[in-house]
Amino acid sequence: MTIWQQLFTRRMLICVFTGFSSGLPLYLLFNLLPAWLRSEHVDLKTIGLFALIQFPYTWKFLWSPLLDRYAIPLLGRRRGWMVLTQVSLLAVIAAMGGFSPQSDLTTIVWITTLLAFLSATQDIVLDAYRRELLADSELGLGSAVHVNAYRIAGLVPGSLALILADFLPWDLVFIITALFMLPGIAMTLVIKEPRVDVVPKTLRDAVIEPFHEFITRNGWNSALLILAFLFFYKLGDSMCTALATPFYLDMGFSKTDIGLIAKNAGLWPSVIGGMIGGLWMLKIGINRALWLFGVVQLLAIFGFAWLASVGHHADITAVERTQLAIVIGLEALGVGLGTAAFVAFIARTTHPAYTATQFALFTSLMAIPRTFANAATGWLVEIMGWTGFFLLCALLAVPGMLLLLKVAPWNEQVGNKEAV
């Protein structure tokens, strides 16, 4: 089967639907919710506090064993949880616009918390299903397709819904946005439950065994090296972009410049990079992809350092806008490539019997730099300046690359299982 034939398979089409269903509620919380609250004259401090709704995404491994152990009647262990979370998300999103931020803000807080919990739970089961569906040789491409569909889903709450809000009342906007969960529900109803040889028989097995299996697979040293790699591989890249918008403003770019350039130069290179990375991984494997794409990720950080060294622009011309587009595009390409390989590595590292719990644990660890390390970025910029800060980010990307020597050696060949 050629590379292009592997791209246009039923399993890759399923990855499109899983990615889209996963990305829609998250981007609603990040893009549409703040816009709605601000348009209804909620103050910025209150809107900022809504960032705490990211909590379920960081701690989803705590309830992931329930999804490994228990099955919803009729549909099966994976499809049952998928339908339950997707139908619930559709209902919650549709209901949200019926409340007023001015008079029902407390209710909206509870609704968005429930939405984040359902979204994180859907991510747990979609990640587990995708891991059980794909052969090892397909993990790179399948992860890339999933991540790209995830990003494209952001165009619904981040662009379409905002445009509709200029012409329609907010309650109708949320109902229309909620209806975009229907393709995922339809997909879940027509696919088959994946075959898994080992299933946890008790809740204790579902809680204890995923951690026991991971630690005893190759010993404590190997487990700790993998966990360190999961923390460090995206650390520099994540910190580099944490204050991207304030950085662009400090360099003299207007909000319009940032909005137009970031939307076009940021999204599409990331999507294209992810697809190229996924296809390339079919040829070179996940290990070598982590090396090559990690280098691109690292070089992209130096683009920000270069832009910072140029300094503030009093008058922005087409040349400066082109420079900004190049820097954003290179960073987005690096993110697209690096994330595709990273998610594929996480999927490969999970054991088929405990995919939900281990995948949730690994992706939660991946989110820690974004949640906690990024909190120190403003303080670091104050001390070091923008150029020094970006050089530090590049330095912090090096440990993740060095850990590849142990966790993903260049010449190590990993056996592939047969496709489901």
N, C-alpha and C positions, 0 to 999 in steps of 0.2 A: 504494500500500500504506500503510495507517495505521500509526501508531507501535506500537500493540498487535499488529498483524499482523507487524510486523518483529521483535517480541520473541519470538513463538511460531513461529519458523522452524527448519528443520533445522540451519542454521549456528549459531544461538544455543544449541540443544540440545547441539551438539558442544562449545561453549564451556563449558557446565555440566560436562561430563565432563572436559575438559582442566583446568579449575580445580580440581575435586575431586581428580583424580589428582596434581596438582602440590602441593596443600596438605597432603595426608595425611602424606607422609614428613617434611616440614619440621616440622609441629606435633608429630609423634611425637618428634622430636629435642628440641624445645623444652619440651614438656609431659609426655609419658609417660616419657621416659628419666630425667629428674631424679627423678620420683616413684618409679620403680622402684628406682633406685640408693639413694635415701634410705630407702625401706622395707626395703631389704636392709642397712641400717646402714653405708653408705658415707659417709665424712666429707664435710662441706660444701666443704672446700678442693678435694678431688678432683672433686666434682661440678662446682664452678665451672670447673675446667680443661677440662671437656667443652665449654665454650663455644667453644673453638678449632676445633670441628668446623664452624663457619660458614665456614671458609677457602674451601672449593670454591665457595660461592655468590658470593664476592667476586672470584674469579679464573677463573670459568668461561669467559671469553672466550679464554683461552689455548688450550683444546682445541676450542672451537666450530668453527674452520675444518674440522676433520675431519668434522663432521656436515654441513657445506655441500658438501664435496668427495666423500665416499664414501657409497655406498648399501649397505644390507644386502640380499643377494639375495632375490628373490621379492616382497617387500613394498614396495620403493621407498625413496627417499632419506629421506623423513620418517617414513612408517609403520614402516619397518624399525627405525629407531632408537627409535621410540616403544615398539614391542613388546619390543625387547631390554631397554630400561631398566625398563619396567613389570614384566615377568616377573622380572627380576633383583631389583627392589625387593620384590616379593611374597616371593621366596625368602629374601632377607636378613632381612626383618622377621620372617618366620615362624621363622627359625632363631635369632634373637637371644635369645628367651626360654629357649632350651635351655641357656644358660650361666649360671653363678652369679657375681654381682658380687663375692662374697667370695673365690672361688678362681680366677676366669677374667677378672679385670678387664682385663688386657692384651689378651686376645682380644676383649673387648667394645669396647675402644678402637679396634682395627682394624676391627671390624664396623661401628661407628658412622661411622668415617671413610669406609669403602666406601659406606655408606648415604647419607652426605652427598654423595659424589661422584656416585653414581647419580641422586640426587634433583636435583642441579644440572644434570646432563647431560639428564635428562628435561625440566627447565625450558627448556633451550636449544631442544630440538626441538619442544616444545609451543608455545613462543612463536613459533618460525619457522612452524610449521604454521598457527597461528591467523592470522598476518599474511598468509600466502599464500592462506588460505581466504576472508577477509573483504574486501569492497569498502571503499574509503576511507570511504564514508558510514556503514559499519557498525562501524568501528573503536571508536568511543566506546561504543556499546552492547555490542559483543562483549567489550571489555576490562572493562566493568563486570560483566557476567555471569561472566566468568572469575574476576575478583578476588573476587566474592561467594561463588562456589562454593568458591574457595580457602579463604576464611575459615570457611565452614560445615563444610568438611572437618575443621577443627580440633576440632570437637565429638566426633569419633570417638576420637582419642587423648587429647584433653583432658577429656572427660567420660565417654563410654560405657566406654572401656577402664578408667578409674579406678574406675568403679562395679563393673565386672565383676571387678576385682582384689580386691574385698572378698569375693567368693564363689568365685572360680576361681583355680587356680595360675597363676603368671605365664607359663609356657610356653604355656598355652592362650590366655591373654589376647593374647599377641603373634600367635599363629596367627589368631585371630578378627580382629584389627586388620589383619593382612596380607591377609585375604580381601577387604577393602574396596578393594583394587587391582583386583579382577576387573572391575568395571564399566568402568574405563578401558581394560583390555585388550580387553574385548568391543567397546567403541567403536572402538578402533584397527583391529580386524579387519573391521568392517563399513563404515567410511568409505572414500572414494576418495583416492588420492594427488592433491594439488593440482597444477594445471598451472602450470609456470614456464617462461618462454621462454628464459632464460639460466641456465646452470648452470656453475660453475667447472670447467674441464677438467683442471687440475693442482692439486696441493696448494699450489704457489706462488701460483697465482691465488686460491685460497681464503684464503690468509694475507694476501697483500699487497693484492689488489684491493679488499676491503671498506674498508680504511683509505684507499686511494688514491681510490676513488670518493667516499667521504664528504668528503674534504678538497677534491677538485677540483670537486665538484658546484656549489658557489657560492663557492669560494675559502676561504682560510685564516681570514679574519675571521669569516665565517659559521659555519664549523666550530667555532671557538673560542667563539663566542657560544652556540652550542647546547650545547657541553660545559659551559660555565659555568652555563647555565640548568639543565641536568640535575643539577648539583651543588647549586645554591642553592635551587631551588624547594621542596624538602622539608626543607631544612636546619633552619629554625626549628622546624617541627612535629616533626621527628625528635628534636631536642635537648630539646624541651619535655617529651616523654613518656619520655625515657630513664630518669629517676629517679622516675617517677610513683608507684610503690608506696611507696618511702621517703618521698616528699612527703606522701602520704595518712596514713602512720603518724605523721609529725611534726606533722600537723594534729590528731592525737588520735583518728583513726578506727581501729577494731579490724580485725584480719585478716578477721574474718567480715564486717564492713561492706564492706570492700574487695572481698572475693571475691564476695559476692552482688550488690553494686551494679555492679561492673565487668563481671561476666558479662552482666547484663541491659541495663544502660545503655550498655555498650561495644560489644557485638557487634551488636545489632539496629539501632541508629541507623546504624552503619557499613554494614551490608548494605542497609538501606533507602536510605541516602544514595547508595550506589553505584548502585543500580537507578534512582533518580530522576535521578542524574547521567547515566547511560547513555542513558535515554530522552530527557532534555532535550537532550543533545548531538546527537540526530538533528535537532532543530529549529534549534539555535543554532550548531552546529559546534564543533569541538575548540578553536579559538582563543579564542572568547568564553567557552567553558566554563573554560578555564584562568584567565581573568581573574576570572570570577564565583566559581568554586569556590576560587580562591586567596585571595580576600577572606574567605570563610567560614573557611578554614584559618587565616588570620591572626587573625581575631576570636576563634577558639576559644582561642588562646594567652592572650588577655586574660582569659578565664574562669579560667585557672589563676592568673594574677596577682591577680585579685580574691579568689580563695579564699585565697591566701597572705596578702593584706593583712588579711583577717579574723583570721588568726592561729590559734593552737592552741586547741582546745576541751577544757575540762576534763571536761565532761559532754556526750556526744553525744545529741542529740534527733532527732526526726523531721525537724525543720527543717534541721539540719545534713546529715542523710543526703540530703534532697531537694536541697540545694545541691550536694552531691558528685555526685549523679546527673545534675543539669543540666550541670555542668561536663564530666563524662565523656561524656555524651550529645552535647553540642555538639562536643567534640573528635572523637568517633567519627564524627559526621556530616561534619565537615570532612575527616577522613581518607578517608571513603568517597567523597565528591565529588571531592576533589583527586586521589586515587590513580587513580580511573577516567579522569579527563581526562589525567593525566600518562602513564599507560600507553598510552592511545590516541595521544598525541603521539609517544611513543617508537616505537610501531608504524608510524605514518605516516612517520617520519623514516628508516626503514630502506629499503634498496633491495631489490626482489624477488629479485635474484640472490644476495644475501648476507644473507638475513634472519637466519640462525642466528648468524653472527659479529657483525653490527652490533647485533642485539637484545641479545646477551649482553654486548657491550661497554657499551652504554648502560645496561642494568640493573645491571651491575657498578658503573658510576660512580654510579648512583643509590644504591647500597648503601654507598658510602664514608662519607657523613656518619653513618650508623647504626653503622658499624664503628669509625671513627677519631675523628670529631669528638665523638661521645658520650662518649669516654673522658675528656674534659676536664670533663664536666658537674659531677662531684662537687667538683672543685677550684674551679670557678666559684661553686657554691652556698656553699662555705665562705667565699669572699671577699665575695660580693655579697648573700648571703641569698636566700631563695626568691623574694621579690617582684622584686628587682633581676635575678635570673637569668631569670625569665619575661619581663620587659620586654626583656632582651637577646635572648632567643629571638625575640620579636616583631620586634625591629630586624633580626635576621639573616634574617627572612623577606622583608624589603623588597627586597633586591637581585634575588631571583628574580622578584618582581613587575615590577620595572623592566625586566628583561631581556625581558619579554614584548613590550615596545615594538618590539624587533628581531626576536625569533624567532617570535612569534605575534601580529602586529598585530590589533587588534580588528576592523577592516573588511576584512582580507584574506580572499578567497574561495579555497579550495583545491579544485581539480577532483577529482571522484570517478571512480574506475575502475569498470568494470562488475563486477557481482558474479560470482563464480566459479560 
